[in-house]
Amino acid sequence: MQGKRALLVTAGTDISTAAISFLRQCGFSDICTAGSGGEARRCTGRDVFDLILVNMPLPDEPGDMLAGQLSDATSAGIILLCRADAADDMTNRTIRYGVTVVSKPIHKMAFHQAISSGLAVRSRIQHIKEENYCLQRKLSEMRAVSRAKCLLIEKNSMTEQEAHRYIEKHSMDTRRTREATAEEIIAMLS
């Protein structure tokens, strides 16, 4: 997959070069870096990333809090890099956010698996967001159609079946969606 974007949040340069090189090997063509949590928020506010790596410690805030906040605010896969002795604690703190924790020193195979896991989480989130959008659109249509039916029943003395048929037929005749037809009826009869 080409065109993948990553954000590396790290205060030190020790891991930056190696992480950037490894991310490029994994197919990331655009890699941004941020030196603090505040800078990371600004980056995610203006750009969309497939993967975000947070290397603890950060100069301005705890990395686990940042990872959780970025998980809530973006659909990116999040990987938190921390000391080995803190890995279990960080996992317990961030698991509800879907954050993958990798302990340092980092082993290539574990890092690659974490990247794959982060991208899988992102893919799942994207799919859920798309489903949610479709359901919201369907719900919006149902509300409008129900409101239009009620107005047709109330103002034009139609039965529910007649109102339903009227909306369906008018939608087909005008080659418009049921929601557009319902909105037109609501505007006329309200």
N, C-alpha and C positions, 0 to 999 in steps of 0.2 A: 504494500500500500504506500503510495507516494504522497507527499504533501502533509505528512503528520507533523503536528506542532507540539513542542514541549516547553515547559517553563521550569527552570532550575532555580530554586530558592536556596541560596547558600551564602553564608557570611565569609567563608574561607575560599581560597583559591585552590587548596590542596585537592579537593574532590572535583572541582569544576572541569578541569581539562580532561580527566579520565572519564567523567560522566558524559560530557559532551561528545567525546570520541565514541563511547559505547552507544549512546543514543543515535548517533549518525549511522553506526553499523546496523542498528535495529530499524533503520528506515525513516528516522526523523530528519526532515529537511530544514526545518526552521526551529531553532532552539534559542529561547530568550533566557536571560538570567536576571535575577533580582537579588539584592543583598540584604533585604529585610522583609518582614511581614507587610509593612506599609507599602513598600515598592511592589510586592507581589500582588496586593489588592488592586493597586493602580493598573498593573499589567493585565490582570484578569478582568478589570472593568472595561478595558478598551479592546482586548483581543480574546479570541476563543482558542483554547488549548485542548489537545487530546489527552495530554498527560502532564501532571505537575509533580515534581520531585521536591520535597522539603527536606533539607539537610540540617539536622539539629547540631548544635544550638544556633539560635538566631539572636542577633543583638537587641531586638526590641520586644520580643514576646516569645512565649513557649511555642515550639513547633507543632505540638499536638493540637493546640487550640487553633492555630492557623490552618492546619490540615483539615480540621473539622469544619471551620468556617468556609474554606474554599470548596469543600465537598458539598456544602449546602448551597453555595452561591454559583457553582459551575457544574457542568456535566462531565468534567475531566476526570480521568482516573487519577487517584492521588497515591503517591508513594512517600512514606516518611522514613528517612534514614536516621538512625540513632545508635548510640552506644549499645553494645551487646548486653550489658547489665541492666539497661533500661527497656529493652525490647518487649519483654512480657508486659510490663506496666503500660507502655505506649500502645501495645495491641489492645489491652483491656480498655484504655481510654478512647481509642479511635475506631474500634470495630463497628460500632453502630453507624458510623459514617461511611463504611465501605473502604476505609483507608488500609492500604497494604503497608505493613511495617517490615523494613529490612534492617538487620543489625550490621554495624560496622565492626571489623573490616568486611567489606563487601566481596562476596564471591561472585564471579561472573555468571555462573549458572543460576544462582539465587536471584541475582539482579535481573537477568533475562526473564525468569519466571515471574518476577514481580511486575516487570513491564507488561508482559502478556496478560497478567491478572488485571492490571490497571486498565489496559485497553479493553478487556472483556467487560469490566465494570462500566466503562464509558459507553460501550455498545449497548449494554442492557439499559442504562439510564436513557440513552437516546431513544431506544425502542419504546420505553415506558412513556417518555414525553410525547412521542408521536401518537401513541394510543390515547393518552390523556387529551391531546388536542382534538383528535377525532371524536372522542366522547363528549367533549365540551361543545363542539360544533353541533353534534347530534342533539344534545340537550337544549341548546339554544334554538334549534329548529323546532323541537317538540314544544317548547314554551310558546314560541310565536304562533305555531299552528293551533295549539290549544286555546290561546287567547283569541285568535281570529275566529275559531269555531264558536267560542262563547259569545263573541260579538254578533256573529251571524245568527245564532240562535236567539239572542236577546233582541237585536234590532230588526232582523228580517224574518222573524218567526219561523226559522227553519228547524228541522229536527237535526240531531247530531249527525245522522247518516247523510242528510242533504247537505249540511255544512261541509262535511268531510269530502263528499263527492264534488261539491262546488270548488273547493280549494284544489283538489287533485286535477279536475278538468281544466280550471283556469291556468294552472301551472303548465299543463301539457300544451294547451292552446297557445300560450304566450312564450313557451320554451324558456321558462324561468324556474328557479327552484321553488319548492314549497315554502321555504322560509321567506323568499322575496315576495311571493304572492301573499303570504300571511301578513307580512309587514305592510304591504299596500292596503290590505283590508283593514288592518288595525288603524292605519292613518286615516282612511276614509270614514270609518265608523266610530272612532273615538271622539 
